[in-house]
Amino acid sequence: MKRSIVAIVPWVALVAAWVALWGEVTLASVLGGVVVAVIAVVVSGGPRPGPSHLRPVAALRFLVVVAWSLVKATSLVAWEVITPRNRIVEGIIAVPLPGASPMVQLLVTNAIGLTPGTIVVEVDEDPCVLFVHVLHLHDVERVRAELVELGALAMSAFGAPTDAAVDHDGDPDAEVRA
């Protein structure tokens, strides 16, 4: 019984979001929400059964690190915009995330993309390597270590017990394009 209630929650949430976007509860908006939910679940492969791998303390630590990165990067990019001196040293670095599940890869990719001055430009799978464009790439190894640590935090917070441990030192042989 509990499992069937949990399985229906994503469907109800999708329909409710659709109805909320339309701004009124009508038969057409509810039916439209059901159609959109079916399409979304079919295209995405649907919710994955199995236990949750959320670890609240580790998730909080991950969120704090992401929030702090956002504050630092936003300040740095804003300073770059308002000052006349150009301190931009851009480049693309390879960030290994060995053993990361697709969900952890997506989470880390989105966290990097949300941070001003960084964007993931390519993802190689098996083993997972993110190629990240960095606007202020003054110290390649420091930036790589920070991003590898972000991946490790995401794996400890949201990864399955079968996810491999991340090497916190990064991969010294990983490609750097600057």
Secondary structure, DSSP 8 states (H G I E B T S, - for coil): -HHHHHHHHHHHHHHHHHHHHHTS--HHHHHHHHHHHHHHHHHHT----S-----HHHHHHHHHHHHHHHHHHHHHHHHHHHSSS---B-EEEEEE-TT--HHHHHHHHHHHHHSTTEEEEEEETTTTEEEEEESB-S-HHHHHHHHHHHHHHHHHHH--TTS----TT--TTS-EE-
